[in-house]
């Protein structure tokens, strides 16, 4: 009888060891999953912080060229305006900048080729042919064009720039070379 009790104790002891091993395995798996979740959360929050930092850095570098200055006489129609209010001047600029024009429509589509090359220091005409205001971003500079607005800009830095228009990214590539 003593041996029967011992055998039952040993078999239940082995059973308890198996349960203990299984629970340890489950516990390790749960701890591993929790650690992975924590790592993912930290990585994602770090990326979000960097994106916000980059965004705020870019915001501080944005050149506001909206042309909403109250003193209308300060705008030079040779460099900035609308084709509606400066029709004659605009027609002259279209002819002058015929091969140096970046023209956009309401959907921010570029009217000609999607890649343009220019020499550094070249003046280029940004031309909004749409009836809505648009925001053009070239490198770190932002240009706000009124409906049917235009602006002459200087490409002063060598590089390849992806041009964004409103919410559309990379609508045009501008190569500025020496």
GROMACS elastic network, one bead per residue, 0.5 to 0.9 nm:
[ bonds ]
;  ai    aj funct       b0    kb
    1     4     6  0.50308   500
    1     5     6  0.63542   500
    1     6     6  0.86039   500
    2     5     6  0.52142   500
    2     6     6  0.62214   500
    2     7     6  0.86798   500
    3     7     6  0.60707   500
    3     8     6  0.85602   500
    4     7     6  0.50793   500
    4     8     6  0.62014   500
    4     9     6  0.85196   500
    5     8     6  0.51333   500
    5     9     6  0.60820   500
    5    10     6  0.85945   500
    6    10     6  0.60764   500
    6    11     6  0.85645   500
    7    10     6  0.50915   500
    7    11     6  0.61132   500
    7    12     6  0.84657   500
    8    11     6  0.51406   500
    8    12     6  0.59967   500
    8    13     6  0.82842   500
    9    12     6  0.51391   500
    9    13     6  0.58627   500
    9    14     6  0.86024   500
   10    14     6  0.61907   500
   10    15     6  0.85193   500
   11    14     6  0.51023   500
   11    15     6  0.61404   500
   11    16     6  0.85753   500
   12    16     6  0.60573   500
   12    17     6  0.85715   500
   13    16     6  0.50292   500
   13    17     6  0.62716   500
   13    18     6  0.87636   500
   14    18     6  0.62961   500
   14    19     6  0.86660   500
   15    18     6  0.51714   500
   15    19     6  0.63054   500
   15    20     6  0.86028   500
   16    19     6  0.50381   500
   16    20     6  0.60317   500
   16    21     6  0.86164   500
   17    21     6  0.61419   500
   17    22     6  0.85920   500
   18    21     6  0.51181   500
   18    22     6  0.61962   500
   18    23     6  0.85882   500
   19    22     6  0.51207   500
   19    23     6  0.61041   500
   19    24     6  0.85247   500
   20    23     6  0.51619   500
   20    24     6  0.60993   500
   20    25     6  0.86343   500
   21    24     6  0.50634   500
   21    25     6  0.62105   500
   21    26     6  0.86704   500
   22    25     6  0.50764   500
   22    26     6  0.62112   500
   22    27     6  0.84930   500
   23    26     6  0.50224   500
   23    27     6  0.59471   500
   23    28     6  0.85254   500
   24    28     6  0.60995   500
   24    29     6  0.85633   500
   25    28     6  0.51282   500
   25    29     6  0.61998   500
   25    30     6  0.86579   500
   26    29     6  0.50591   500
   26    30     6  0.61607   500
   26    31     6  0.85920   500
   27    30     6  0.51454   500
   27    31     6  0.61443   500
   27    32     6  0.85139   500
   28    31     6  0.51198   500
   28    32     6  0.60251   500
   28    33     6  0.86035   500
   29    32     6  0.50278   500
   29    33     6  0.61983   500
   29    34     6  0.86532   500
   30    33     6  0.51363   500
   30    34     6  0.62149   500
   30    35     6  0.86485   500
   31    34     6  0.51017   500
   31    35     6  0.61782   500
   31    36     6  0.86771   500
   32    35     6  0.51302   500
   32    36     6  0.62524   500
   32    37     6  0.86950   500
   33    36     6  0.50897   500
   33    37     6  0.62151   500
   33    38     6  0.86769   500
   34    37     6  0.50986   500
   34    38     6  0.62323   500
   34    39     6  0.86558   500
   35    38     6  0.51308   500
   35    39     6  0.62025   500
   35    40     6  0.86543   500
   36    39     6  0.50878   500
   36    40     6  0.61441   500
   36    41     6  0.86095   500
   37    40     6  0.51010   500
   37    41     6  0.61540   500
   37    42     6  0.86222   500
   38    41     6  0.51418   500
   38    42     6  0.61998   500
   38    43     6  0.86335   500
   39    42     6  0.51554   500
   39    43     6  0.61401   500
   39    44     6  0.85634   500
   40    43     6  0.51318   500
   40    44     6  0.60300   500
   40    45     6  0.84884   500
   41    44     6  0.51844   500
   41    45     6  0.60498   500
   41    46     6  0.84699   500
   42    45     6  0.52030   500
   42    46     6  0.60492   500
   42    47     6  0.86377   500
   43    46     6  0.50900   500
   43    47     6  0.62584   500
   43    48     6  0.86502   500
   44    47     6  0.51261   500
   44    48     6  0.61707   500
   44    49     6  0.85959   500
   45    49     6  0.60453   500
   45    50     6  0.85495   500
   46    49     6  0.50611   500
   46    50     6  0.61666   500
   46    51     6  0.85565   500
   47    50     6  0.50790   500
   47    51     6  0.60703   500
   47    52     6  0.85559   500
   48    51     6  0.50497   500
   48    52     6  0.61360   500
   48    53     6  0.84999   500
   49    52     6  0.51079   500
   49    53     6  0.60375   500
   49    54     6  0.85403   500
   50    54     6  0.59889   500
   50    55     6  0.83689   500
   51    54     6  0.50777   500
   51    55     6  0.60004   500
   51    56     6  0.85613   500
   52    56     6  0.60967   500
   52    57     6  0.84256   500
   53    56     6  0.51700   500
   53    57     6  0.60204   500
   53    58     6  0.85272   500
   54    58     6  0.60372   500
   54    59     6  0.84576   500
   55    58     6  0.50923   500
   55    59     6  0.60613   500
   55    60     6  0.86785   500
   56    60     6  0.62896   500
   56    61     6  0.87553   500
   57    60     6  0.52538   500
   57    61     6  0.65297   500
   57    62     6  0.89256   500
   58    61     6  0.50132   500
   58    62     6  0.61900   500
   58   140     6  0.68228   500
   58   141     6  0.89999   500
   59    62     6  0.52298   500
   59    63     6  0.87631   500
   60    63     6  0.84657   500
   61   140     6  0.64876   500
   61   141     6  0.73240   500
   62    65     6  0.89921   500
   62   137     6  0.89762   500
   62   140     6  0.63078   500
   62   141     6  0.53929   500
   62   142     6  0.56860   500
   62   143     6  0.88134   500
   63   140     6  0.80601   500
   63   141     6  0.54497   500
   63   142     6  0.55285   500
   63   143     6  0.72365   500
   64    67     6  0.81835   500
   64   141     6  0.82395   500
   64   142     6  0.64458   500
   64   143     6  0.67031   500
   64   144     6  0.73866   500
   65    68     6  0.81862   500
   65   142     6  0.69939   500
   65   143     6  0.51696   500
   65   144     6  0.56377   500
   65   145     6  0.80423   500
   66    69     6  0.81466   500
   66   135     6  0.88326   500
   66   143     6  0.67006   500
   66   145     6  0.65166   500
   66   146     6  0.77060   500
   67    70     6  0.87974   500
   67    72     6  0.89309   500
   67    75     6  0.76936   500
   67    80     6  0.81735   500
   67    81     6  0.82774   500
   67   144     6  0.76820   500
   67   145     6  0.80585   500
   67   146     6  0.83741   500
   68    71     6  0.86206   500
   68    72     6  0.85512   500
   69    72     6  0.67590   500
   69    74     6  0.82258   500
   69    75     6  0.85574   500
   70    73     6  0.89361   500
   71    74     6  0.60046   500
   71    75     6  0.81276   500
   72    75     6  0.60364   500
   73    76     6  0.77845   500
   75    78     6  0.87148   500
   75    79     6  0.78828   500
   75    80     6  0.65554   500
   75    81     6  0.73428   500
   76    79     6  0.54976   500
   76    80     6  0.59481   500
   76    81     6  0.76340   500
   77    80     6  0.50783   500
   77    81     6  0.55166   500
   77    82     6  0.83838   500
   77    86     6  0.70208   500
   77    89     6  0.68406   500
   77    90     6  0.81470   500
   77   151     6  0.88447   500
   78    81     6  0.80859   500
   78    89     6  0.68711   500
   78    90     6  0.81487   500
   78    93     6  0.74721   500
   78   151     6  0.85563   500
   78   152     6  0.78462   500
   79    93     6  0.88592   500
   79   125     6  0.84066   500
   79   150     6  0.78481   500
   79   151     6  0.54716   500
   79   153     6  0.76828   500
   80   149     6  0.75626   500
   80   150     6  0.55710   500
   80   152     6  0.63167   500
   81    84     6  0.86271   500
   81    85     6  0.74278   500
   81    86     6  0.68181   500
   81    90     6  0.81906   500
   81   145     6  0.85569   500
   81   146     6  0.81763   500
   81   148     6  0.85944   500
   81   149     6  0.55947   500
   81   150     6  0.55594   500
   81   151     6  0.66545   500
   82    85     6  0.55816   500
   82    86     6  0.59719   500
   82    87     6  0.77271   500
   82    90     6  0.74839   500
   82   128     6  0.87655   500
   82   145     6  0.85946   500
   82   146     6  0.71198   500
   82   147     6  0.73146   500
   82   148     6  0.54500   500
   82   150     6  0.58226   500
   82   151     6  0.86501   500
   83    86     6  0.51303   500
   83    88     6  0.80790   500
   83    89     6  0.78603   500
   83    90     6  0.53177   500
   83    91     6  0.79000   500
   83   129     6  0.89398   500
   83   147     6  0.89270   500
   83   148     6  0.57622   500
   83   149     6  0.61609   500
   83   150     6  0.73030   500
   84    87     6  0.55101   500
   84    90     6  0.85194   500
   84   148     6  0.69613   500
   84   149     6  0.82411   500
   85    88     6  0.88647   500
   85    90     6  0.89692   500
   86    89     6  0.53491   500
   86    90     6  0.58419   500
   86    91     6  0.85408   500
   87    90     6  0.50787   500
   87    91     6  0.61538   500
   87    92     6  0.87214   500
   88    91     6  0.52208   500
   88    92     6  0.64359   500
   88    93     6  0.87831   500
   89    92     6  0.51304   500
   89    93     6  0.62611   500
   89    94     6  0.87537   500
   90    93     6  0.50084   500
   90    94     6  0.61878   500
   90    95     6  0.87397   500
   90   150     6  0.80681   500
   91    94     6  0.51852   500
   91    95     6  0.64953   500
   91    96     6  0.86986   500
   92    95     6  0.52898   500
   92    96     6  0.61109   500
   92    97     6  0.86005   500
   93    97     6  0.58312   500
   93    98     6  0.79453   500
   93   125     6  0.78459   500
   94    97     6  0.53587   500
   94    98     6  0.55071   500
   94   101     6  0.77272   500
   94   125     6  0.80484   500
   95    98     6  0.50819   500
   95    99     6  0.87350   500
   96    99     6  0.83169   500
   96   100     6  0.84660   500
   97   101     6  0.57807   500
   97   123     6  0.83020   500
   97   124     6  0.68547   500
   97   125     6  0.63101   500
   98   101     6  0.60550   500
   98   125     6  0.87323   500
   99   124     6  0.88713   500
  100   116     6  0.87201   500
  100   118     6  0.80386   500
  100   122     6  0.84095   500
  100   123     6  0.74966   500
  100   124     6  0.51128   500
  100   125     6  0.62730   500
  100   126     6  0.88645   500
  101   124     6  0.57694   500
  101   126     6  0.60421   500
  101   127     6  0.69683   500
  102   110     6  0.70306   500
  102   111     6  0.78005   500
  102   112     6  0.81731   500
  102   116     6  0.86829   500
  102   124     6  0.73045   500
  102   125     6  0.61186   500
  102   127     6  0.60687   500
  102   128     6  0.86328   500
  102   172     6  0.88489   500
  103   108     6  0.88305   500
  103   109     6  0.82170   500
  103   110     6  0.56984   500
  103   111     6  0.56757   500
  103   112     6  0.77155   500
  103   125     6  0.79596   500
  103   126     6  0.60340   500
  103   128     6  0.59805   500
  103   129     6  0.68948   500
  104   107     6  0.77438   500
  104   108     6  0.51971   500
  104   109     6  0.54552   500
  104   111     6  0.61702   500
  104   126     6  0.79949   500
  104   127     6  0.62085   500
  104   128     6  0.50938   500
  104   129     6  0.59401   500
  104   130     6  0.72201   500
  104   134     6  0.87156   500
  104   165     6  0.83121   500
  105   108     6  0.51034   500
  105   109     6  0.56029   500
  105   110     6  0.68989   500
  105   111     6  0.73880   500
  105   127     6  0.86658   500
  105   128     6  0.61104   500
  105   129     6  0.50121   500
  105   131     6  0.83372   500
  105   132     6  0.89084   500
  106   109     6  0.74465   500
  106   128     6  0.79182   500
  106   129     6  0.71642   500
  106   131     6  0.66902   500
  106   132     6  0.63901   500
  106   133     6  0.83617   500
  106   134     6  0.78770   500
  107   110     6  0.89284   500
  107   130     6  0.81290   500
  107   165     6  0.87051   500
  107   166     6  0.89042   500
  107   168     6  0.85757   500
  108   128     6  0.87276   500
  108   130     6  0.85855   500
  108   134     6  0.78575   500
  108   164     6  0.85157   500
  108   165     6  0.56155   500
  108   166     6  0.72252   500
  108   167     6  0.87563   500
  108   168     6  0.70497   500
  108   171     6  0.73824   500
  109   112     6  0.89401   500
  109   165     6  0.84195   500
  109   168     6  0.89657   500
  109   171     6  0.67314   500
  109   172     6  0.87287   500
  110   113     6  0.71029   500
  110   114     6  0.67640   500
  110   171     6  0.69176   500
  110   172     6  0.70897   500
  111   114     6  0.85506   500
  112   115     6  0.89170   500
  113   116     6  0.70269   500
  113   172     6  0.80859   500
  114   171     6  0.69164   500
  114   173     6  0.62676   500
  114   174     6  0.85150   500
  115   172     6  0.57549   500
  115   174     6  0.58964   500
  115   175     6  0.75780   500
  116   172     6  0.77384   500
  116   173     6  0.63326   500
  116   175     6  0.61684   500
  116   176     6  0.86134   500
  117   160     6  0.89836   500
  117   173     6  0.84460   500
  117   174     6  0.58020   500
  117   176     6  0.59308   500
  117   177     6  0.74893   500
  118   121     6  0.85106   500
  118   122     6  0.65851   500
  118   124     6  0.88276   500
  118   155     6  0.80539   500
  118   174     6  0.75535   500
  118   175     6  0.62122   500
  118   177     6  0.63154   500
  118   178     6  0.86466   500
  119   122     6  0.57697   500
  119   155     6  0.79223   500
  119   156     6  0.89517   500
  119   158     6  0.80833   500
  119   175     6  0.82924   500
  119   176     6  0.54316   500
  119   178     6  0.55774   500
  120   123     6  0.89672   500
  120   154     6  0.83465   500
  120   155     6  0.57248   500
  120   156     6  0.54485   500
  120   157     6  0.60502   500
  120   158     6  0.58719   500
  120   159     6  0.88864   500
  120   176     6  0.55082   500
  120   177     6  0.55535   500
  120   178     6  0.54927   500
  121   154     6  0.58408   500
  121   155     6  0.51043   500
  121   157     6  0.74751   500
  121   158     6  0.89142   500
  121   176     6  0.86931   500
  121   178     6  0.88161   500
  122   153     6  0.82786   500
  122   154     6  0.56757   500
  122   155     6  0.54815   500
  122   156     6  0.73641   500
  122   176     6  0.87383   500
  123   152     6  0.63085   500
  123   153     6  0.54401   500
  123   155     6  0.63478   500
  123   156     6  0.88828   500
  124   151     6  0.82614   500
  124   152     6  0.54792   500
  124   153     6  0.53597   500
  124   154     6  0.62796   500
  124   155     6  0.72934   500
  125   150     6  0.68112   500
  125   151     6  0.57620   500
  125   153     6  0.64471   500
  125   154     6  0.89852   500
  126   136     6  0.85871   500
  126   143     6  0.87537   500
  126   145     6  0.82902   500
  126   149     6  0.83176   500
  126   150     6  0.54223   500
  126   151     6  0.51688   500
  126   152     6  0.61006   500
  126   153     6  0.73402   500
  127   145     6  0.79201   500
  127   148     6  0.72760   500
  127   149     6  0.61993   500
  127   151     6  0.67393   500
  127   152     6  0.86912   500
  128   131     6  0.81531   500
  128   132     6  0.84445   500
  128   133     6  0.78643   500
  128   134     6  0.72857   500
  128   145     6  0.65105   500
  128   146     6  0.74193   500
  128   147     6  0.64674   500
  128   149     6  0.52403   500
  128   150     6  0.60419   500
  128   151     6  0.89568   500
  129   132     6  0.87496   500
  129   147     6  0.71952   500
  129   149     6  0.73679   500
  129   150     6  0.87286   500
  130   133     6  0.75491   500
  130   134     6  0.83610   500
  130   146     6  0.88729   500
  130   147     6  0.57788   500
  130   148     6  0.57055   500
  130   149     6  0.85117   500
  131   146     6  0.81904   500
  131   148     6  0.60770   500
  132   145     6  0.87402   500
  132   146     6  0.67996   500
  132   148     6  0.77198   500
  133   144     6  0.71433   500
  133   145     6  0.55783   500
  133   148     6  0.80040   500
  133   149     6  0.79995   500
  134   143     6  0.83140   500
  134   144     6  0.58571   500
  134   145     6  0.53595   500
  134   146     6  0.66697   500
  134   147     6  0.75277   500
  134   165     6  0.67084   500
  134   166     6  0.58692   500
  135   142     6  0.67618   500
  135   143     6  0.57189   500
  135   145     6  0.63007   500
  135   146     6  0.89006   500
  135   164     6  0.79918   500
  135   165     6  0.55762   500
  135   166     6  0.50237   500
  135   167     6  0.86914   500
  136   141     6  0.83149   500
  136   142     6  0.56908   500
  136   143     6  0.50730   500
  136   144     6  0.62802   500
  136   145     6  0.77024   500
  136   163     6  0.69768   500
  136   164     6  0.57137   500
  136   166     6  0.65449   500
  137   140     6  0.69747   500
  137   141     6  0.57139   500
  137   143     6  0.63114   500
  137   144     6  0.87229   500
  137   162     6  0.83384   500
  137   163     6  0.56895   500
  137   164     6  0.50562   500
  137   165     6  0.64454   500
  137   166     6  0.82491   500
  138   141     6  0.54597   500
  138   142     6  0.65020   500
  138   143     6  0.81938   500
  138   161     6  0.62521   500
  138   162     6  0.65689   500
  138   164     6  0.67829   500
  138   174     6  0.84144   500
  139   142     6  0.81460   500
  139   160     6  0.86534   500
  139   161     6  0.56945   500
  139   162     6  0.70170   500
  139   163     6  0.73264   500
  143   151     6  0.82378   500
  144   149     6  0.88992   500
  145   148     6  0.77294   500
  145   149     6  0.51935   500
  145   150     6  0.63419   500
  145   151     6  0.73936   500
  146   150     6  0.77373   500
  147   150     6  0.88199   500
  154   157     6  0.89950   500
  155   158     6  0.79714   500
  155   176     6  0.71174   500
  156   176     6  0.83686   500
  157   176     6  0.69640   500
  157   177     6  0.82940   500
  158   175     6  0.77549   500
  158   177     6  0.52348   500
  158   178     6  0.65911   500
  159   174     6  0.81834   500
  159   175     6  0.60058   500
  159   176     6  0.51817   500
  159   177     6  0.66245   500
  160   173     6  0.69452   500
  160   174     6  0.57135   500
  160   176     6  0.61361   500
  160   177     6  0.84388   500
  161   170     6  0.87801   500
  161   172     6  0.83209   500
  161   173     6  0.56780   500
  161   174     6  0.50994   500
  161   175     6  0.63806   500
  161   176     6  0.80092   500
  162   169     6  0.77018   500
  162   170     6  0.50132   500
  162   171     6  0.73425   500
  162   172     6  0.59652   500
  162   174     6  0.64399   500
  162   175     6  0.89064   500
  163   169     6  0.68402   500
  163   170     6  0.51749   500
  163   171     6  0.58477   500
  163   172     6  0.50622   500
  163   173     6  0.59531   500
  163   174     6  0.71476   500
  164   167     6  0.73704   500
  164   168     6  0.58023   500
  164   170     6  0.52393   500
  164   171     6  0.58646   500
  164   172     6  0.73214   500
  165   168     6  0.52900   500
  165   169     6  0.64560   500
  165   170     6  0.80205   500
  165   171     6  0.69492   500
  166   169     6  0.79259   500
  168   171     6  0.66351   500
  169   172     6  0.84090   500
  170   173     6  0.67718   500
